[in-house]
Every structure is written in C-alpha cells, then in structure tokens.
Amino acid sequence: MRPDRVEMVGFPEFWQKAHDVNAAAFTAIRNMNPIQEELFSKQVSERLHKVIRRISKMTYNSLGALTTILLNGYGNDGMKVARSMFEAGVTVSYLKKYPTEIDDYLEFYHILVKRQLNYLDAEDPDRVKALSAERRAQIESEYARVRSRFTNKKGNIRKSWCTMSIFDMAKEVDREDHYRTFYVSASGMHHIDIGGIANQSEEESFDVDVAPSLNWIDIALITGHGATITTMTDYNEIAGHGMDIKLVIAHEEFKNAWKR
C-alpha cells in the first residue's frame, strides 16, 4: 500500500505574490546555483580554507531555506535565518582579515566539549556512563592544552572563540550599519524581546503577524542574498580558486536587483 500523500505546510497560492516582492533578486539567487556547484567542488587542503569553505557552503544552504520560508510568507522567521547568515558573513570576513585567529576558532571546540561534559557530570551523570575512559581522558587532555588560550586576566574562560563580540567583529569588517539596523531587529525577533514582539505584530491590532505575509520578506532576502555572496567571494579569494569574474557577475546581479 502507498502511504497517504504528504501535505507540506505552506501557501502555494502565495508564492507568486512573495516572488514579486523582488523577482530580480529571486532570479539572481537562482543564477548562483552553477557558481556554487563549481566553487564548492574545488579541493582545499589548508585549515583556514577548509573552515571558510564549510561556513560558505552552510550559508548557501541556508539561502535555500530562506527563500523557501519567504516564498511562503514567513518573513518574520526568515529574519531569524538571515540573522545567522549575517553572522556567517561577518565571521568569514573577520577570519579573512585576521587569518592567524583560525587556531582560536578551531581550538575553542575543546572548551565547548568540556563545558558539556561538566554539565552532564553534574546534572545527568547517567547520560555519560557510556563514555569510555579513553574518550574522557582525551577530552580532559585537550581542554588542559587549550585552556590558557581562552583564559582572561581574571582567570575566567571567555564565552566565545573570539575576544571580540559579534558587534565588534562587524565593525572590524565594515558592517556596523547593518548590525545596528537589521541585526538588532532580527535579534529581537529571535530572542522574543519587546522589540521583537513589536516587529512581529500587526500595526492595527497589535496581534501576531502570521503567514502568509509580505512583511520582512525584502529585508530578510537582501540580507541573506548579500551574506551568501560575501562568504562565497571571500572563500574564493582566500583559497585562490580563480572564480573572480563569475562572482563579480553575481555581485552585479545582486546590486541591480536591490537598486532603490
């Protein structure tokens, strides 16, 4: 017997209306597909190149999720996806500017693992009973090796791999304006603070603005579109893949689509 037909949540009748918010942008995004296929098929060996490639590829994948969400009129939630894409773009550009910090980026993994182990040991020890003595010893050893790298003057381990906040990193890569406008609004939506509630509310009733809606589609789309091009361009430059012309064309299509 065939299973019942799967019905996806969405609003197909709304797709064209959402698409028409900026048809040129959706076309430019579709045109990026062969570029990303070629770019990400190229081999890399250096650690920095591998990390930037992964972040860039993840950002492109998020662009697919973003367009799907937006075409169905979930602009509010699209802002939350675009927020992470903005962070990806800032991170890539920051590592491009300060490539020697790649070690901090990678080594902070051992801090995260140790924090999780500490929590489970204290709060749910049954969950880590299966952890072998060898693996536990490895976690402790790696943590001891990198701890001093992330310890501040007060003797505390910092919360992030970078000494800078995402705001300071954005300033370093000339994205302060986008941080203070888009990112602040998107963060409010993500964290459900009063600003986020206001931004996800209908003006007249102050009730929640639900899909399908045209609200925030353009802001989320331009941010995700731009972040994807940024990460791909930075990756191409860092790894020396020689795809400058194709990415310049993609950037020109981006600029033309978003001309005001």
C-alpha positions in Angstrom: 0.0 0.0 0.0 1.1 3.5 -0.8 1.4 5.9 2.2 -1.0 8.8 2.4 0.0 11.8 0.3 2.2 14.1 2.3 0.9 17.6 2.6 3.5 20.2 3.3 2.8 23.3 5.4 2.9 26.3 3.1 0.9 28.6 0.9 1.5 27.8 -2.8 -1.1 30.4 -3.9 1.1 33.0 -2.2 4.4 32.1 -3.9 4.0 34.4 -6.9 3.0 37.3 -4.7 6.0 36.8 -2.5 8.2 36.3 -5.5 7.0 39.6 -7.0 8.4 41.5 -4.0 11.7 41.3 -5.8 11.6 39.0 -8.8 15.0 40.1 -10.0 16.5 39.0 -6.6 15.0 35.6 -6.8 16.3 35.2 -10.3 19.8 36.4 -9.3 19.7 33.8 -6.5 18.8 31.0 -8.9 21.6 32.1 -11.1 24.1 31.5 -8.3 23.5 27.7 -8.3 26.0 26.7 -11.0 28.6 29.1 -9.5 28.3 27.5 -6.1 28.4 24.0 -7.6 31.7 24.8 -9.3 33.1 26.7 -6.3 32.4 24.0 -3.7 33.6 21.2 -6.0 37.2 22.6 -5.8 39.6 20.9 -3.4 41.3 22.6 -0.5 43.9 21.5 2.0 44.7 24.4 4.3 42.8 24.6 7.6 41.7 28.2 7.0 40.4 27.3 3.6 38.5 24.3 4.9 36.8 26.3 7.6 35.8 29.1 5.3 34.6 26.6 2.7 32.3 25.0 5.2 30.9 28.2 6.5 30.3 29.5 3.0 28.6 26.3 1.9 26.4 26.3 5.0 25.4 29.8 4.2 24.4 28.9 0.7 22.4 26.0 2.0 20.6 28.5 4.4 19.8 30.6 1.4 17.7 27.8 0.0 15.9 27.5 3.4 15.5 31.3 3.5 13.9 31.5 0.0 11.5 28.6 0.8 10.4 30.3 4.0 10.0 33.7 2.4 8.0 32.4 -0.6 5.5 31.0 1.8 5.2 34.4 3.6 7.1 33.6 6.8 9.1 36.8 6.7 9.4 37.0 10.5 11.1 33.6 10.6 13.1 34.4 7.6 14.7 37.3 9.6 15.9 34.7 12.1 17.5 32.6 9.4 19.1 35.7 7.8 20.5 36.7 11.1 22.6 33.6 11.3 23.7 34.2 7.7 24.8 37.7 8.6 26.9 36.2 11.4 28.4 33.8 9.0 29.4 36.6 6.6 30.9 38.6 9.5 32.9 35.6 10.7 34.3 34.7 7.3 35.3 38.3 6.6 36.9 38.6 10.1 38.9 35.4 9.6 39.9 36.6 6.2 41.2 39.8 7.8 42.8 38.0 10.7 43.7 34.6 9.4 46.0 33.8 12.4 42.9 33.6 14.6 41.8 30.4 12.8 43.5 28.4 15.6 41.3 30.1 18.2 38.3 29.3 16.1 39.1 25.6 15.9 40.6 25.1 19.3 37.5 26.5 21.1 35.8 23.3 20.2 37.6 21.6 23.1 36.2 24.3 25.5 32.7 23.6 24.3 33.1 19.8 24.7 34.4 20.2 28.2 31.6 22.5 29.2 29.1 20.0 28.0 30.8 17.2 29.9 30.9 19.2 33.1 27.2 19.9 32.8 26.3 16.2 32.2 28.6 15.1 35.0 26.8 17.4 37.4 23.2 17.2 36.2 22.7 13.9 34.4 25.6 11.5 35.0 23.6 8.5 33.7 23.9 10.0 30.2 27.7 9.9 30.2 28.1 6.4 31.7 28.8 5.0 28.3 31.7 7.5 27.7 34.9 5.5 27.7 37.7 6.3 30.0 39.9 6.9 26.9 37.5 9.4 25.5 37.1 11.2 28.8 40.9 11.4 29.2 41.1 12.8 25.7 38.6 15.5 26.5 40.4 16.5 29.7 43.8 16.5 27.9 42.6 18.7 25.0 40.9 21.0 27.5 44.0 21.4 29.6 46.1 22.0 26.4 43.9 24.9 25.2 42.6 26.4 28.4 45.2 29.1 28.8 44.5 30.3 25.2 41.0 31.4 26.3 41.6 32.5 29.9 41.2 36.2 30.6 43.1 38.3 33.1 40.6 37.4 35.8 41.2 33.7 35.3 37.9 33.0 33.7 37.4 31.3 30.3 35.7 33.6 27.8 32.4 32.7 26.3 33.5 32.8 22.7 36.4 31.8 20.5 37.0 35.5 19.6 37.9 38.2 22.1 35.5 40.5 20.2 31.7 40.4 20.3 29.8 40.0 17.0 29.2 43.8 17.1 33.0 44.5 17.3 33.7 41.9 14.6 31.0 43.6 12.4 32.8 46.9 13.0 36.1 45.4 12.0 34.7 44.3 8.6 32.7 47.5 7.9 29.3 46.1 8.7 28.4 48.2 11.7 25.5 49.9 9.9 23.9 46.5 9.1 24.4 45.3 12.6 22.7 48.4 14.1 19.7 48.1 11.8 19.0 44.6 10.5 20.8 42.6 13.2 19.3 44.4 16.1 15.8 43.9 14.8 16.4 40.2 13.9 17.9 39.5 17.3 14.9 40.9 19.0 12.7 38.6 16.9 15.0 35.7 17.7 15.1 36.3 21.5 11.4 37.4 21.7 12.2 40.7 23.5 9.6 43.5 23.4 11.2 44.9 20.2 10.9 41.5 18.6 7.2 41.3 19.6 6.6 44.7 18.2 8.3 43.8 15.0 6.2 40.7 14.6 2.9 42.4 15.3 0.2 43.8 13.0 0.1 47.6 13.3 -3.6 48.0 13.8 -4.5 45.1 16.1 -1.0 44.5 17.6 -1.8 40.8 17.3 0.9 38.5 15.9 1.5 38.9 12.1 1.3 35.3 10.8 2.0 33.8 7.4 1.3 34.4 4.6 2.5 37.9 5.0 4.7 40.2 2.9 6.3 41.8 6.0 10.1 41.5 6.3 10.5 39.5 3.1 12.6 42.1 1.4 14.8 42.8 4.4 15.5 39.1 5.1 16.1 38.4 1.5 18.6 41.2 0.8 20.5 40.2 4.0 20.7 36.5 3.1 21.4 37.2 -0.5 24.2 39.6 0.4 25.7 37.4 3.1 25.9 34.4 0.7 27.7 36.4 -2.0 30.1 37.8 0.6 31.0 34.4 2.0 31.4 32.8 -1.4 33.5 35.8 -2.6 35.7 35.7 0.5 36.2 32.0 0.2 37.2 32.3 -3.5 39.7 35.0 -2.7 41.2 33.2 0.3 41.5 29.9 -1.4 42.6 31.4 -4.7 40.1 29.4 -6.8 40.1 31.9 -9.7 36.3 32.4 -10.0 36.5 36.2 -9.6 34.7 37.1 -12.8 31.7 34.8 -12.1 31.4 36.1 -8.6 31.6 39.7 -9.8 28.7 39.0 -12.1 26.8 37.5 -9.2 27.5 40.6 -7.2 26.4 42.9 -10.0 23.2 41.0 -10.3 22.7 41.5 -6.5 23.3 45.2 -6.8 21.0 45.6 -9.8 18.3 43.6 -8.1 18.4 45.7 -5.0 18.7 49.1 -6.5 16.4 51.6 -4.9 
